[in-house]
Amino acid sequence: MNFLSGYIGIIGPPNVGKSTLLNRIVGRKVAIVSPKPQTTRNRIIGVYNEASVQMVFLDTPGIHATRTPLHKSMVASAIAAFHEVDILLVMVEAGLREHSGIPPIFKNLKGIKTPCVLLINKVDKVSKEMLLPIIADYGSRHPFSAVIPISALTGDGIDRLVDDLRSRLRPGPRFFPEDMDTDQSESFLISEVIREKIYLHMRQELPYASAVTVDEIQDMAHRNLMAISARIHVESASQKGMFIGRGGKMIQMIGRSARLELERLFGVQIYMDLSVRVEKNWTKDTRALSRFGY
């Protein structure tokens, strides 16, 4: 039997559930999630493996109006995926008929010959009667190969989606080893988990003004321990004070949440040294963006 494989891009507006879908398909957490929009900043690869099938998913940043070099970098990364994959999954949210990210998505779909599947996510939150006008509306804008209602959160429709994608794959190589479900480095995964906890605990715009880098990882297998030194970079001294919190309570809360999550992911005890550093106006500094991996 021929081996089937392909790259599959997941695109859509911010906070529509792309990362939740990736985690659901892969079977474990490879992309951070948050109720706040624009959590995903980098393209994240998740790999789904069967005996004769490999699907390589690209979770992309949400497409949205750009204001800063950081936002432009994020959206450019997402739009590039339109031309780099074998299948495109265009995800929209049931019940949300329009979003500022929708027009640029359809603008970039024009002339693309890549098979496109429309995913209507969060169907667990609406009645079935509400789906028909949504399907008709989006179907009039682009000739989608299929329309699949899903709930990435509950798993509803995911088996149907995987079956549909399997039927569209072509013979190809195994791009990643069978036991590999993401290409993320240990350092990148740690920085993303810390950033996820920032989004969880910090309010308003503060999470968007932060970046995380990992300075050092010491894997002490003989003690079942991993020691991590990481930094949160912010844009101003006032932000640094808020991230640290009164008596250091906020930075301790973020560090503890990240530590517990990483202990679940790595199966070892974690010691975390987490600090905050001012990197003035880093979201507007292209050199800083490059240094932070954006």
Residue frames relative to the residue before (quaternion, step in Angstrom):
aa qw qx qy qz dx dy dz
M 1.0000 0.0000 0.0000 0.0000 0.00 0.00 0.00
N 0.4787 -0.6689 0.4887 0.2908 3.56 -0.99 0.88
F 0.4129 -0.6758 0.5487 0.2678 3.53 -1.11 0.74
L 0.2176 -0.7864 0.5711 0.0898 3.57 -0.92 0.98
S 0.1279 0.7947 -0.5844 0.1024 3.58 -0.92 0.85
G 0.1492 0.7914 -0.5870 0.0828 3.52 -1.29 0.26
Y 0.4339 -0.6597 0.5509 0.2703 3.51 -1.35 0.39
I 0.1043 -0.8017 0.5886 -0.0021 3.56 -0.88 1.02
G 0.2105 -0.7991 0.5548 0.0962 3.58 -0.62 1.13
I 0.1926 -0.7537 0.6182 0.1125 3.56 -1.05 0.81
I 0.0544 0.8138 -0.5726 0.0825 3.59 -0.46 1.20
G 0.2643 0.7522 -0.5749 0.1837 3.53 -1.22 0.47
P 0.6697 -0.4666 0.3665 0.4467 3.59 -1.27 0.01
P 0.6651 -0.4824 0.3679 0.4354 3.61 -1.24 0.14
N 0.8635 0.1954 -0.1256 0.4477 3.53 -1.29 0.57
V 0.4370 0.7073 -0.4553 0.3187 3.58 1.16 0.55
G 0.6309 -0.5709 0.3175 0.4186 3.59 1.28 -0.18
K 0.3057 0.7898 -0.4897 0.2072 3.59 1.21 0.35
S 0.6908 0.4703 -0.2845 0.4698 3.58 0.87 -0.91
T 0.6140 0.5384 -0.3417 0.4652 3.58 1.07 -0.71
L 0.6356 0.5210 -0.3200 0.4714 3.58 1.04 -0.80
L 0.6487 0.5194 -0.3262 0.4506 3.59 0.88 -0.91
N 0.6678 0.4962 -0.3018 0.4656 3.58 0.88 -0.92
R 0.6361 0.5362 -0.3237 0.4506 3.58 1.00 -0.81
I 0.6977 0.4693 -0.2823 0.4619 3.60 0.83 -0.94
V 0.6889 0.4786 -0.2888 0.4615 3.58 0.88 -0.94
G 0.4464 -0.7185 0.4328 0.3117 3.58 1.10 -0.66
R 0.7677 0.1302 -0.1393 0.6118 3.56 1.29 0.17
K 0.6306 -0.5583 0.3892 0.3730 3.55 -1.28 0.27
V 0.0647 0.7858 -0.6118 0.0633 3.55 -0.60 1.16
A 0.7457 0.2610 -0.1748 0.5876 3.59 1.30 -0.21
I 0.4482 -0.6963 0.4863 0.2790 3.56 -0.91 0.88
V 0.1731 -0.7767 0.5996 0.0854 3.55 -1.19 0.60
S 0.0344 0.7784 -0.6247 0.0512 3.54 -1.20 0.63
P 0.5196 -0.6294 0.4649 0.3431 3.59 -1.10 0.54
K 0.6011 0.5506 -0.3634 0.4511 3.59 1.24 -0.27
P 0.4974 -0.6618 0.4649 0.3138 3.61 -1.02 0.73
Q 0.8206 0.2802 -0.2064 0.4534 3.54 -1.38 0.33
T 0.2467 0.7756 -0.5370 0.2220 3.57 1.03 0.82
T 0.7034 0.4349 -0.2585 0.4993 3.59 0.94 -0.92
R 0.1174 -0.8162 0.5648 0.0324 3.57 -0.72 1.08
N 0.7562 0.2908 -0.1612 0.5636 3.58 1.15 -0.60
R 0.5201 -0.5731 0.5002 0.3883 3.54 -1.25 0.22
I 0.1627 -0.7909 0.5880 0.0486 3.54 -0.81 1.07
I 0.2365 -0.7711 0.5762 0.1320 3.57 -0.88 0.95
G 0.0159 -0.7617 0.6477 -0.0029 3.52 -1.03 0.93
V 0.2144 -0.8094 0.5413 0.0776 3.58 -0.84 0.98
Y 0.1565 -0.7636 0.6233 0.0622 3.54 -0.88 1.07
N 0.0911 -0.8326 0.5463 -0.0071 3.57 -0.66 1.14
E 0.0006 0.7180 -0.6957 -0.0231 3.50 -1.26 0.75
A 0.7317 -0.4212 0.2822 0.4556 3.59 -1.25 0.12
S 0.8196 0.1566 -0.0574 0.5482 3.60 0.92 -0.86
V 0.6966 0.4200 -0.2515 0.5245 3.58 1.27 0.30
Q 0.0444 0.7605 -0.6477 -0.0100 3.55 -1.16 0.68
M 0.0856 -0.7732 0.6281 0.0163 3.54 -0.83 1.11
V 0.1500 -0.7819 0.6022 0.0594 3.56 -0.75 1.08
F 0.1502 -0.8198 0.5513 0.0376 3.56 -0.40 1.29
L 0.1804 -0.7534 0.6247 0.0981 3.54 -1.11 0.81
D 0.1669 -0.7619 0.6218 0.0706 3.54 -0.55 1.22
T 0.1361 -0.8354 0.5318 0.0285 3.57 -0.55 1.16
P 0.6075 -0.5251 0.4278 0.4151 3.60 -1.22 0.35
G 0.5740 -0.5946 0.4379 0.3539 3.56 -1.16 0.61
I 0.4039 -0.7030 0.5324 0.2433 3.56 -1.01 0.85
H 0.1521 0.7911 -0.5636 0.1827 3.57 -0.63 1.15
A 0.6680 -0.4643 0.3795 0.4407 3.56 -1.31 0.13
T 0.2942 -0.7862 0.5241 0.1437 3.58 -0.83 1.00
R 0.1398 -0.7962 0.5864 0.0519 3.54 -1.06 0.86
T 0.8017 0.1994 -0.0727 0.5588 3.58 0.92 -0.88
P 0.6784 -0.4611 0.3609 0.4437 3.61 -1.24 0.19
L 0.6043 0.5502 -0.3628 0.4477 3.61 1.08 -0.64
H 0.6730 0.4865 -0.2985 0.4704 3.59 0.85 -0.95
K 0.6460 0.5222 -0.3236 0.4530 3.60 0.97 -0.84
S 0.6355 0.5254 -0.3215 0.4656 3.58 1.04 -0.79
M 0.6523 0.5251 -0.3103 0.4501 3.57 0.97 -0.89
V 0.7019 0.4626 -0.2734 0.4675 3.58 0.82 -1.01
A 0.6209 0.5367 -0.3445 0.4558 3.60 1.01 -0.75
S 0.6277 0.5347 -0.3279 0.4610 3.58 1.04 -0.77
A 0.6715 0.4931 -0.2995 0.4651 3.57 0.97 -0.84
I 0.6846 0.4934 -0.2936 0.4491 3.59 0.85 -0.95
A 0.5900 0.5777 -0.3700 0.4257 3.60 1.08 -0.64
A 0.6078 0.5856 -0.3497 0.4065 3.58 1.11 -0.67
F 0.5169 0.6480 -0.4167 0.3732 3.59 1.18 -0.48
H 0.7832 0.3483 -0.1474 0.4935 3.57 1.03 -0.84
E 0.6800 0.5229 -0.2754 0.4340 3.60 1.26 -0.05
V 0.7019 0.4635 -0.2515 0.4788 3.59 1.25 -0.12
D 0.5304 -0.6285 0.4744 0.3139 3.54 -1.33 0.29
I 0.7756 0.0987 -0.0420 0.6221 3.57 1.20 -0.59
L 0.2025 -0.7701 0.5931 0.1192 3.56 -1.07 0.77
L 0.1621 -0.7398 0.6445 0.1050 3.55 -1.01 0.89
V 0.1301 -0.7826 0.6070 0.0451 3.55 -0.58 1.18
M 0.1122 -0.8357 0.5372 0.0194 3.57 -0.38 1.24
V 0.0078 -0.7629 0.6463 -0.0152 3.53 -0.96 0.98
E 0.4659 -0.6895 0.4894 0.2607 3.54 -1.27 0.32
A 0.4510 -0.6700 0.5206 0.2767 3.57 -0.85 0.97
G 0.7796 0.3124 -0.2390 0.4873 3.55 -0.90 0.91
L 0.7067 0.3508 -0.2455 0.5632 3.60 1.24 -0.32
R 0.2275 -0.8507 0.4610 0.1094 3.55 0.05 1.32
E 0.8159 0.0579 -0.0188 0.5750 3.58 1.05 -0.59
H 0.0187 -0.7597 0.6496 -0.0240 3.51 -1.18 0.74
S 0.6055 -0.5898 0.3857 0.3697 3.58 -1.08 0.67
G 0.6500 0.5253 -0.3237 0.4435 3.58 1.19 -0.41
I 0.5410 0.6606 -0.3937 0.3404 3.60 1.21 -0.37
P 0.6718 0.5071 -0.3339 0.4244 3.69 0.72 -0.91
P 0.6822 0.4644 -0.3325 0.4565 3.67 0.82 -0.77
I 0.5862 0.5657 -0.3786 0.4394 3.59 1.13 -0.57
F 0.7175 0.4368 -0.2632 0.4745 3.57 0.79 -0.97
K 0.5773 0.5648 -0.3758 0.4545 3.58 1.14 -0.52
N 0.7200 0.4345 -0.2478 0.4810 3.58 0.95 -0.88
L 0.5918 0.5640 -0.3701 0.4412 3.60 1.23 -0.25
K 0.5201 0.6612 -0.4133 0.3487 3.59 1.18 -0.45
G 0.8342 0.1910 -0.1675 0.4894 3.54 -0.87 1.00
I 0.5401 0.6183 -0.4138 0.3934 3.59 1.22 -0.09
K 0.2726 -0.7842 0.5407 0.1352 3.56 -0.86 0.98
T 0.4378 0.6947 -0.4520 0.3485 3.57 1.31 -0.07
P 0.5048 -0.6360 0.4765 0.3371 3.63 -0.90 0.81
C 0.1106 -0.8019 0.5867 0.0225 3.57 -0.84 1.02
V 0.1295 -0.7747 0.6170 0.0494 3.55 -0.88 1.02
L 0.2864 -0.7548 0.5676 0.1611 3.56 -0.82 1.02
L 0.1186 -0.7784 0.6149 0.0439 3.56 -0.80 1.08
I 0.1444 -0.7621 0.6263 0.0783 3.55 -0.79 1.03
N 0.1440 -0.8433 0.5167 0.0340 3.53 -0.18 1.33
K 0.7900 0.3247 -0.2694 0.4448 3.52 -1.41 0.33
V 0.2190 0.7995 -0.5289 0.1818 3.59 1.04 0.79
D 0.5466 0.6125 -0.4001 0.4073 3.59 1.24 -0.25
K 0.6848 0.4919 -0.2782 0.4601 3.58 1.26 -0.28
V 0.7512 0.3269 -0.1984 0.5380 3.62 1.23 -0.12
S 0.5390 -0.5921 0.4773 0.3621 3.56 -1.29 0.27
K 0.6330 -0.5558 0.3805 0.3816 3.57 -1.17 0.54
E 0.5974 0.5887 -0.3600 0.4086 3.58 1.12 -0.66
M 0.6447 0.5409 -0.3182 0.4365 3.58 1.14 -0.60
L 0.5954 0.6104 -0.3584 0.3801 3.58 1.19 -0.44
L 0.6142 0.6022 -0.3566 0.3646 3.59 0.97 -0.82
P 0.6983 0.4349 -0.3117 0.4756 3.66 0.76 -0.80
I 0.6019 0.5447 -0.3652 0.4556 3.61 1.11 -0.58
I 0.6537 0.5107 -0.3056 0.4675 3.58 0.93 -0.93
A 0.6660 0.5018 -0.3034 0.4610 3.60 0.94 -0.91
D 0.6482 0.5347 -0.3187 0.4386 3.57 0.97 -0.87
Y 0.7359 0.4079 -0.2440 0.4822 3.58 0.69 -1.05
G 0.6233 0.5533 -0.3414 0.4346 3.58 1.08 -0.65
S 0.6402 0.5234 -0.3262 0.4581 3.57 1.17 -0.52
R 0.6680 0.5176 -0.2963 0.4451 3.58 1.23 -0.36
H 0.8049 0.0256 0.0179 0.5925 3.57 1.15 -0.57
P 0.4430 -0.6985 0.4900 0.2753 3.62 -1.00 0.77
F 0.1063 -0.8289 0.5479 0.0370 3.58 0.30 1.25
S 0.5103 -0.6504 0.4755 0.3009 3.56 -1.10 0.76
A 0.7806 -0.0685 0.0595 0.6185 3.57 1.16 -0.61
V 0.2060 -0.7325 0.6328 0.1435 3.54 -1.30 0.45
I 0.0043 0.8219 -0.5663 0.0612 3.58 -0.58 1.16
P 0.2592 -0.7445 0.5938 0.1611 3.60 -0.65 1.07
I 0.0214 0.8106 -0.5826 0.0555 3.58 -0.90 0.92
S 0.1510 -0.6952 0.6708 0.2099 3.49 -1.42 -0.02
A 0.3076 -0.7692 0.5335 0.1703 3.57 -0.34 1.23
L 0.6334 0.5567 -0.3256 0.4277 3.57 1.13 -0.63
T 0.7834 0.3207 -0.1645 0.5063 3.59 0.86 -0.96
G 0.5096 -0.6519 0.4219 0.3705 3.60 1.21 -0.43
D 0.4316 0.7058 -0.4612 0.3207 3.59 1.25 -0.06
G 0.8309 0.2007 -0.1710 0.4900 3.59 -0.83 1.03
I 0.5010 0.6792 -0.4284 0.3228 3.62 1.20 -0.20
D 0.6268 0.5273 -0.3455 0.4579 3.62 0.98 -0.76
R 0.6431 0.5138 -0.3189 0.4699 3.57 0.99 -0.83
L 0.6358 0.5286 -0.3243 0.4595 3.58 1.01 -0.83
V 0.6712 0.4895 -0.3065 0.4647 3.60 0.84 -0.93
D 0.6299 0.5241 -0.3322 0.4671 3.59 0.99 -0.77
D 0.6573 0.5118 -0.3113 0.4573 3.57 0.92 -0.89
L 0.6717 0.4931 -0.2993 0.4648 3.58 0.91 -0.91
R 0.6164 0.5526 -0.3437 0.4432 3.58 0.99 -0.81
S 0.6718 0.5102 -0.2922 0.4505 3.58 1.00 -0.84
R 0.6974 0.4709 -0.2681 0.4690 3.60 1.18 -0.44
L 0.5300 0.6430 -0.4092 0.3718 3.59 1.23 -0.23
R 0.2765 -0.7402 0.5913 0.1611 3.53 -1.25 0.53
P 0.6493 -0.4882 0.3774 0.4445 3.60 -1.18 0.30
G 0.2155 0.7747 -0.5661 0.1816 3.55 -0.88 0.94
P 0.6609 -0.5286 0.3602 0.3924 3.58 -1.28 0.09
R 0.4742 -0.5689 0.5546 0.3793 3.54 -1.34 0.04
F 0.2983 -0.8071 0.4868 0.1503 3.55 -0.32 1.27
F 0.7856 0.1659 -0.0709 0.5918 3.58 1.11 -0.70
P 0.6220 -0.5339 0.4013 0.4086 3.61 -1.14 0.50
E 0.6331 -0.5867 0.3601 0.3539 3.56 -1.11 0.73
D 0.7228 0.4260 -0.2501 0.4832 3.61 1.07 -0.65
M 0.5800 0.5786 -0.3661 0.4414 3.59 1.27 0.21
D 0.0789 -0.8301 0.5509 0.0356 3.60 -0.74 1.00
T 0.7754 0.0954 -0.1281 0.6110 3.59 1.27 0.22
D 0.4053 -0.7050 0.5240 0.2532 3.56 -1.22 0.46
Q 0.4117 0.7378 -0.4574 0.2774 3.58 1.26 0.06
S 0.4212 -0.6698 0.5473 0.2726 3.53 -1.09 0.73
E 0.6535 -0.5023 0.3901 0.4104 3.55 -1.26 0.36
S 0.6531 0.5280 -0.3074 0.4474 3.56 0.97 -0.86
F 0.6634 0.5026 -0.3078 0.4610 3.58 0.93 -0.89
L 0.6474 0.5202 -0.3215 0.4549 3.58 0.93 -0.86
I 0.6399 0.5195 -0.3256 0.4634 3.60 0.97 -0.82
S 0.6730 0.4936 -0.3042 0.4593 3.59 0.87 -0.93
E 0.6507 0.5163 -0.3184 0.4569 3.60 1.02 -0.72
V 0.6389 0.5124 -0.3340 0.4666 3.59 0.97 -0.77
I 0.6351 0.5092 -0.3343 0.4750 3.59 0.96 -0.78
R 0.6601 0.5066 -0.3106 0.4595 3.57 0.94 -0.86
E 0.6021 0.5554 -0.3506 0.4539 3.57 1.06 -0.71
K 0.6883 0.4738 -0.2870 0.4684 3.58 0.92 -0.87
I 0.5649 0.5600 -0.3852 0.4679 3.58 1.17 -0.44
Y 0.6586 0.4979 -0.3015 0.4769 3.57 0.95 -0.89
L 0.6440 0.5365 -0.3167 0.4439 3.56 1.08 -0.69
H 0.8049 0.3427 -0.1449 0.4622 3.57 0.85 -0.99
M 0.7112 0.4367 -0.2673 0.4816 3.60 1.09 -0.59
R 0.3657 -0.7607 0.5063 0.1770 3.56 -1.06 0.78
Q 0.8364 0.2656 -0.1864 0.4418 3.47 -1.47 0.18
E 0.8257 -0.2596 0.1883 0.4641 3.57 -0.97 -0.88
L 0.4290 0.7515 -0.4431 0.2345 3.60 1.21 -0.24
P 0.6516 0.5143 -0.3589 0.4267 3.68 0.82 -0.77
Y 0.6622 0.5227 -0.3107 0.4380 3.59 1.07 -0.70
A 0.6649 0.4820 -0.2992 0.4859 3.58 1.26 -0.30
S 0.6624 0.5118 -0.2955 0.4604 3.59 1.26 0.15
A 0.0720 -0.7378 0.6681 0.0637 3.50 -1.32 0.53
V 0.2470 -0.7736 0.5692 0.1288 3.57 -1.18 0.51
T 0.0182 -0.7691 0.6385 0.0206 3.54 -1.02 0.85
V 0.3190 -0.7267 0.5785 0.1883 3.55 -1.18 0.64
D 0.2966 -0.7918 0.5148 0.1415 3.55 -0.60 1.17
E 0.8176 -0.0553 0.1010 0.5642 3.58 0.90 -0.90
I 0.0710 -0.7541 0.6512 0.0469 3.55 -1.18 0.73
Q 0.0625 -0.7775 0.6255 0.0192 3.56 -0.79 1.04
D 0.1485 -0.7986 0.5810 0.0501 3.55 -0.51 1.22
M 0.0350 -0.8132 0.5800 -0.0327 3.56 -0.29 1.29
A 0.1696 -0.8476 0.4966 0.0784 3.53 0.40 1.31
H 0.6328 0.5579 -0.3417 0.4142 3.59 1.02 -0.73
R 0.7280 0.3564 -0.2181 0.5436 3.57 1.27 -0.38
N 0.3902 -0.7251 0.4680 0.3208 3.57 1.32 0.06
L 0.5417 0.6189 -0.3563 0.4434 3.54 1.11 0.84
M 0.0865 -0.7554 0.6463 0.0647 3.54 -1.17 0.71
A 0.1712 -0.7834 0.5927 0.0751 3.57 -0.78 1.07
I 0.0816 -0.8171 0.5703 -0.0212 3.55 -0.72 1.14
S 0.0992 -0.7531 0.6480 0.0559 3.54 -1.02 0.90
A 0.0859 0.8133 -0.5628 0.1197 3.59 -0.56 1.17
R 0.2300 -0.7689 0.5832 0.1256 3.54 -1.27 0.51
I 0.2546 -0.7017 0.6419 0.1755 3.50 -1.21 0.68
H 0.1868 -0.7877 0.5810 0.0837 3.58 -0.73 1.09
V 0.0418 -0.7930 0.6076 -0.0123 3.58 -0.85 1.01
E 0.5943 -0.6436 0.3799 0.2971 3.55 -1.28 0.36
S 0.8154 0.1287 -0.0498 0.5622 3.62 1.13 -0.42
A 0.6425 -0.5317 0.3939 0.3865 3.53 -1.31 0.37
S 0.6270 0.5332 -0.3481 0.4487 3.59 1.05 -0.69
Q 0.6298 0.5136 -0.3306 0.4798 3.59 1.06 -0.72
K 0.6130 0.5535 -0.3467 0.4446 3.58 1.00 -0.79
G 0.6534 0.5207 -0.3138 0.4510 3.56 0.95 -0.85
M 0.6714 0.4902 -0.2996 0.4682 3.58 1.00 -0.79
F 0.6412 0.5166 -0.3262 0.4643 3.58 1.05 -0.69
I 0.6614 0.4746 -0.3097 0.4914 3.58 1.05 -0.69
G 0.2411 -0.8075 0.5034 0.1911 3.57 0.97 -0.86
R 0.6571 -0.5092 0.3749 0.4104 3.53 -1.28 0.35
G 0.8412 0.0583 -0.0851 0.5309 3.54 -0.72 1.10
G 0.6062 -0.5871 0.3458 0.4101 3.58 1.25 0.41
K 0.3684 0.7805 -0.4574 0.2143 3.59 1.26 0.18
M 0.6661 0.5134 -0.3290 0.4295 3.61 0.92 -0.81
I 0.6799 0.4740 -0.3045 0.4694 3.60 0.83 -0.91
Q 0.6182 0.5312 -0.3410 0.4684 3.58 1.11 -0.62
M 0.6529 0.5187 -0.3123 0.4550 3.58 1.00 -0.83
I 0.6504 0.5018 -0.3091 0.4792 3.57 0.98 -0.87
G 0.6742 0.5097 -0.2926 0.4473 3.57 0.90 -0.95
R 0.6594 0.5041 -0.3156 0.4598 3.58 0.96 -0.82
S 0.6484 0.5146 -0.3196 0.4611 3.61 0.92 -0.86
A 0.6650 0.4946 -0.2988 0.4732 3.57 0.96 -0.89
R 0.6403 0.5375 -0.3263 0.4412 3.57 0.96 -0.86
L 0.6725 0.4951 -0.3037 0.4586 3.60 0.86 -0.91
E 0.6478 0.5145 -0.3149 0.4653 3.58 1.00 -0.82
L 0.6855 0.4824 -0.2844 0.4653 3.57 0.90 -0.91
E 0.6023 0.5425 -0.3608 0.4612 3.59 1.09 -0.60
R 0.6416 0.5014 -0.3207 0.4838 3.58 1.06 -0.71
L 0.6875 0.4972 -0.2861 0.4453 3.58 0.95 -0.86
F 0.7886 0.3416 -0.1615 0.4851 3.59 0.87 -0.95
G 0.3741 -0.7621 0.4631 0.2547 3.60 1.22 -0.32
V 0.6459 0.4450 -0.3410 0.5182 3.59 1.14 0.61
Q 0.5737 -0.5457 0.4598 0.4020 3.55 -1.28 0.16
I 0.2151 -0.7855 0.5722 0.0966 3.55 -1.03 0.82
Y 0.1016 -0.7221 0.6786 0.0885 3.53 -1.10 0.83
M 0.0554 -0.8335 0.5496 -0.0096 3.58 -0.64 1.10
D 0.1389 -0.7396 0.6559 0.0592 3.53 -0.97 1.02
L 0.0236 0.8273 -0.5540 0.0905 3.58 -0.22 1.31
S 0.0026 -0.8070 0.5890 -0.0421 3.58 -0.76 1.05
V 0.3433 -0.7203 0.5671 0.2043 3.57 -1.33 0.25
R 0.0476 -0.8029 0.5939 -0.0174 3.55 -0.91 0.97
V 0.3953 -0.7057 0.5369 0.2397 3.58 -1.04 0.80
E 0.0024 0.7451 -0.6657 0.0411 3.56 -0.86 1.08
K 0.3101 -0.8337 0.4170 0.1870 3.53 0.29 1.35
N 0.8681 -0.0656 0.0013 0.4921 3.55 -0.88 1.13
W 0.1501 0.8433 -0.5069 0.0965 3.59 1.02 0.74
T 0.6198 0.5642 -0.3614 0.4086 3.64 1.05 -0.60
K 0.7120 0.4058 -0.2472 0.5169 3.59 1.26 -0.34
D 0.6202 0.5424 -0.3227 0.4658 3.58 1.31 -0.09
T 0.3596 -0.7743 0.4782 0.2060 3.58 -0.35 1.23
R 0.6264 0.5301 -0.3475 0.4538 3.60 1.09 -0.62
A 0.6523 0.4940 -0.3125 0.4825 3.56 1.00 -0.79
L 0.6149 0.5513 -0.3416 0.4487 3.58 1.02 -0.78
S 0.6547 0.5072 -0.2999 0.4735 3.56 0.97 -0.90
R 0.6643 0.5153 -0.3036 0.4483 3.57 0.95 -0.87
F 0.7143 0.4287 -0.2407 0.4981 3.56 1.13 -0.68
G 0.5969 -0.6302 0.3354 0.3662 3.58 1.29 0.16
Y 0.5639 0.5965 -0.3928 0.4146 3.61 1.19 0.45
